[in-house]
Amino acid sequence: MSTEPGSVLDPAGPPRRVALVLARYGAGPAAPTGVSPAELARAALADSYEVLADLVGVRSGIAGPAAVTTLLWPGGLRRPDVSVGELASGLAGEADELVVVAADVPDLPALVLAKAFKVLHRSDAVVAPARTGGGCVALGLRLPLARWLAGMDLDLDADLVARLTAAAPARGLVAAAPDWHRLRTPADLRRLDPGLEGWEETRALLEGTPGSSRNSVAAAPAAGGVG
């Protein structure tokens, strides 16, 4: 029987944490005139994954088709494009906490994910809502999944705060993480925060394009701090 640090048999050890970007929630629909939706989806996916890959003490990866393997850092995880519930079930033996993230959040602050992981020791699920358009930017789950979560549709485009809160058998089993914005329409591009480091591929792709030039992105109002 294993007693590796972080396993359920070693409660004193740190939790085994995994974070995955879900490629199916791509930024293609946000592409402005002059930018290929496929290219924007790939750039935003790469930048969203970079946020996860920089997290300390977290194994990171992408859930999507085999083609996403080219974006992974050495040792990065590649999981198939299946439901969140199936991902959670497949990781239950090798992780204690899982956070899944939409692939259309290239400038997501790592602090959002850090706060999501922080509360999973006392909650079964944590949701970081999207600021506009409904849904969420990230969903955290304690593994193995609690019985009340098994079989639920954990779609990041759905109102998971309401759905999970209504289904939870007790208060406190669902926690909230800071909200952030997603890129789902061309208008959402103005929410990109030029003051934040990162999102290099998305930034480079959008520079000089009509309706989403470097000047228009730089002139966008600050998206606000993480609260």
C-alpha positions in Angstrom: 0.0 0.0 0.0 1.4 3.4 -1.0 2.1 6.1 1.5 3.5 8.6 -1.0 3.2 12.2 0.1 -0.2 13.6 -0.6 -1.9 10.2 -1.0 -5.1 9.5 1.0 -3.1 7.2 3.2 -0.8 10.0 4.1 -3.1 12.9 5.3 -0.2 14.9 6.6 1.3 15.1 3.1 0.4 17.8 0.5 -2.5 17.1 -1.8 -1.8 15.8 -5.2 -3.1 18.5 -7.5 -3.9 18.4 -11.3 -5.1 21.3 -13.4 -6.3 20.8 -17.0 -7.3 23.2 -19.7 -10.4 21.9 -21.6 -9.7 22.6 -25.3 -13.4 22.2 -26.2 -14.1 25.6 -24.7 -12.1 27.4 -27.3 -11.8 31.1 -28.2 -12.6 30.7 -31.9 -16.0 32.5 -31.8 -14.2 35.6 -30.4 -12.0 36.0 -33.5 -12.3 39.5 -35.0 -12.2 40.3 -38.7 -8.9 39.3 -40.2 -8.0 36.6 -37.6 -8.6 32.9 -38.2 -10.9 31.4 -35.5 -8.7 28.3 -35.4 -5.6 30.4 -34.9 -7.2 32.4 -32.1 -8.4 29.2 -30.4 -4.9 27.7 -30.6 -3.2 30.9 -29.2 -5.7 31.3 -26.4 -5.4 27.6 -25.5 -1.6 27.8 -25.5 -1.7 30.9 -23.2 -4.3 29.4 -20.9 -2.2 26.3 -20.5 0.9 28.4 -19.8 -0.9 29.8 -16.7 -1.5 26.3 -15.4 2.0 25.1 -16.3 3.5 27.8 -14.1 1.7 26.7 -11.0 3.9 25.3 -8.3 3.1 21.9 -6.9 0.5 21.2 -9.6 0.6 18.7 -12.5 -0.8 20.5 -15.6 -2.1 19.5 -18.9 -4.7 19.8 -21.6 -7.8 17.7 -22.3 -8.4 17.6 -26.0 -7.4 15.9 -29.3 -4.0 14.5 -29.9 -3.0 17.6 -31.7 -2.8 19.6 -28.5 0.3 17.5 -27.5 2.5 19.9 -29.4 1.6 22.6 -26.9 2.5 20.7 -23.8 5.6 21.2 -21.7 7.8 18.1 -21.0 5.9 16.0 -18.6 2.6 17.7 -19.3 -0.6 15.6 -19.2 -2.8 15.0 -22.2 -6.2 13.7 -21.5 -9.0 12.9 -24.1 -11.8 15.3 -24.9 -14.4 13.7 -22.5 -16.8 15.1 -19.9 -15.5 16.7 -16.7 -17.0 13.8 -14.7 -15.1 11.3 -16.8 -11.8 13.3 -16.4 -12.4 13.3 -12.6 -13.1 9.6 -12.5 -10.0 8.8 -14.5 -7.8 10.9 -12.2 -9.2 9.8 -8.9 -6.4 7.3 -8.3 -3.6 9.7 -8.9 -4.9 13.1 -7.7 -6.7 14.5 -4.7 -7.8 17.7 -6.3 -8.6 18.7 -9.9 -9.2 22.1 -11.4 -10.4 22.3 -15.0 -10.2 25.6 -16.9 -11.8 26.9 -20.1 -9.4 27.3 -23.0 -10.5 30.9 -23.7 -8.9 32.6 -20.7 -5.4 33.5 -21.9 -4.9 36.3 -19.4 -6.3 34.4 -16.4 -4.4 35.4 -13.2 -2.8 32.4 -11.5 -4.3 33.7 -8.2 -7.8 32.6 -9.4 -6.5 29.0 -9.6 -4.5 29.2 -6.4 -7.6 30.3 -4.5 -9.6 27.5 -6.1 -7.2 24.9 -4.9 -7.0 26.5 -1.4 -10.6 25.8 -0.6 -10.8 22.3 -1.9 -9.6 20.8 1.4 -12.9 21.8 2.9 -15.3 21.8 -0.1 -16.3 19.2 -2.6 -16.4 21.8 -5.4 -15.4 25.3 -6.1 -16.5 27.5 -9.0 -14.8 30.6 -10.5 -17.6 32.3 -12.4 -17.4 34.1 -15.7 -17.9 37.8 -15.4 -20.3 38.0 -18.4 -22.2 35.6 -20.5 -22.8 33.0 -17.8 -20.9 29.9 -17.1 -17.5 29.8 -15.3 -13.8 30.1 -16.1 -12.8 27.3 -13.8 -14.2 24.4 -11.8 -12.4 22.7 -8.9 -13.3 19.2 -7.6 -12.1 17.2 -4.7 -11.3 13.6 -5.7 -12.7 11.1 -5.7 -15.9 12.9 -6.6 -18.4 13.2 -3.8 -21.5 10.9 -4.3 -23.8 13.9 -4.9 -21.6 15.1 -7.8 -21.5 11.8 -9.6 -23.4 11.9 -12.8 -23.9 15.6 -12.9 -23.4 17.6 -16.1 -20.4 19.8 -15.2 -20.5 22.0 -18.3 -18.4 25.1 -17.9 -20.9 27.1 -20.0 -23.7 26.3 -17.5 -24.6 28.2 -14.3 -22.7 25.8 -12.1 -23.0 28.0 -9.0 -26.7 27.6 -9.0 -26.7 24.0 -10.2 -24.2 22.8 -7.6 -25.6 24.9 -4.8 -29.0 23.4 -5.4 -27.7 19.9 -5.5 -25.3 20.0 -2.5 -26.6 18.2 0.6 -25.1 20.8 2.9 -23.9 24.4 2.9 -20.2 24.8 2.5 -19.7 21.9 0.1 -19.7 24.4 -2.8 -17.2 27.3 -2.6 -16.6 30.3 -4.8 -13.3 31.5 -6.3 -12.7 34.9 -7.9 -14.4 35.6 -11.2 -12.7 36.4 -14.5 -13.6 37.0 -18.2 -13.7 34.5 -21.1 -13.3 35.2 -24.8 -16.5 34.1 -26.4 -17.4 37.0 -28.7 -15.2 39.7 -30.5 -16.5 42.2 -27.9 -14.8 40.2 -25.2 -11.4 40.9 -26.6 -11.6 44.4 -25.0 -11.5 42.7 -21.6 -8.0 41.5 -22.1 -5.8 43.2 -19.6 -2.7 44.7 -21.2 -1.2 45.3 -17.7 -1.0 41.6 -17.0 2.0 39.5 -17.9 1.6 36.5 -20.2 -0.9 35.8 -23.0 1.9 36.4 -25.4 0.6 34.2 -28.3 -2.9 35.8 -28.1 -1.4 39.3 -27.9 0.9 38.7 -30.8 -1.9 37.3 -33.0 -4.2 40.2 -32.3 -1.7 43.0 -32.9 -2.5 45.0 -36.0 -5.8 43.3 -36.8 -8.9 45.4 -37.6 -11.1 45.9 -34.6 -8.6 44.2 -32.3 -5.4 46.1 -32.8 -2.7 46.5 -30.3 -4.0 50.1 -29.7 -7.5 49.0 -29.1 -6.5 46.2 -26.7 -4.1 48.6 -24.9 -6.9 51.2 -24.6 -9.3 48.8 -23.1 -10.4 49.5 -19.5 -8.7 47.5 -16.8 -10.6 44.3 -16.2 -10.3 44.8 -12.5 -8.3 43.1 -9.8 -8.9 39.6 -8.4 -11.0 39.9 -5.3 
